[in-house]
């Protein structure tokens, strides 16, 4: 089986292993695959059109995505603090 992930350059690539994090292309947010906010948004429709996947957190950050404030609260607060500094 093959999966499509986003690389640090923001471009898709094929992988034999699934991503460990999901993201939203328009919002530029990444989070856990079991994120309550994402799981609520998926059934409403259009969210899935903009969903992307990452191999790890480092790749998501390098691609310009920020942590989810719901499922990655601690990482989000650090990200926000660093931006305000």
C-alpha positions as CSV (number, residue, x, y, z in Angstrom):
1,X,0.0,0.0,0.0
2,X,1.2,3.5,-0.7
3,X,0.3,6.8,1.1
4,X,0.7,10.4,0.1
5,X,2.4,12.6,2.6
6,X,3.7,16.2,2.5
7,X,7.4,16.8,2.7
8,X,9.2,19.7,4.4
9,X,9.0,21.5,1.1
10,X,5.2,21.3,1.2
11,X,5.1,19.0,-1.8
12,X,3.4,15.6,-1.8
13,X,5.4,12.4,-2.0
14,X,4.5,8.7,-1.9
15,X,5.4,6.6,1.2
16,X,5.0,3.0,2.1
17,X,4.2,4.0,5.7
18,X,1.2,6.2,6.7
19,X,1.7,9.6,8.3
20,X,1.6,10.0,12.0
21,X,0.0,13.5,11.9
22,X,-2.8,15.1,9.9
23,X,-3.1,18.6,8.8
24,X,-5.4,21.1,7.0
25,X,-3.8,22.7,3.9
26,X,-5.8,26.0,4.1
27,X,-5.5,26.5,7.8
28,X,-1.9,25.4,7.9
29,X,-2.5,23.4,11.1
30,X,-1.3,19.9,12.0
31,X,-2.4,17.6,14.8
32,X,-2.9,14.0,15.9
33,X,-4.9,11.7,13.7
34,X,-7.4,11.3,16.5
35,X,-7.8,15.0,17.1
36,X,-11.4,15.7,18.3
37,X,-11.6,19.0,16.2
38,X,-10.6,17.2,13.0
39,X,-12.9,14.2,13.7
40,X,-15.8,16.6,14.2
41,X,-15.0,18.5,11.0
42,X,-14.6,15.5,8.7
43,X,-18.3,14.4,8.6
44,X,-19.4,18.0,7.8
45,X,-17.8,17.6,4.3
46,X,-15.2,19.9,2.8
47,X,-12.5,19.4,5.5
48,X,-11.4,16.2,3.8
49,X,-10.6,18.0,0.6
50,X,-7.9,20.0,2.3
51,X,-6.5,17.2,4.6
52,X,-2.8,16.4,4.3
53,X,-0.6,14.0,6.2
54,X,2.9,14.3,7.6
55,X,5.5,11.7,8.6
56,X,6.4,13.6,11.8
57,X,6.2,16.9,13.6
58,X,9.5,18.2,12.3
59,X,8.3,17.9,8.7
60,X,5.0,19.6,9.5
61,X,6.7,22.6,11.1
62,X,9.3,22.8,8.2
63,X,6.4,22.9,5.7
64,X,5.0,25.9,7.5
65,X,2.2,24.4,9.6
66,X,1.5,25.2,13.2
67,X,0.4,22.8,16.0
68,X,-3.4,22.3,16.7
69,X,-4.6,24.2,19.7
70,X,-7.0,21.3,20.6
71,X,-5.0,18.1,20.4
72,X,-1.5,19.5,20.7
73,X,-2.2,22.2,23.3
74,X,1.2,22.2,24.9
75,X,3.0,22.5,21.5
76,X,0.5,25.2,20.4
77,X,1.2,27.3,23.5
78,X,4.9,27.1,23.0
79,X,4.5,28.0,19.3
80,X,2.3,31.0,20.3
81,X,4.7,32.1,22.9
82,X,7.6,31.9,20.5
83,X,5.7,34.0,17.9
84,X,4.9,36.7,20.5
85,X,8.5,36.9,21.7
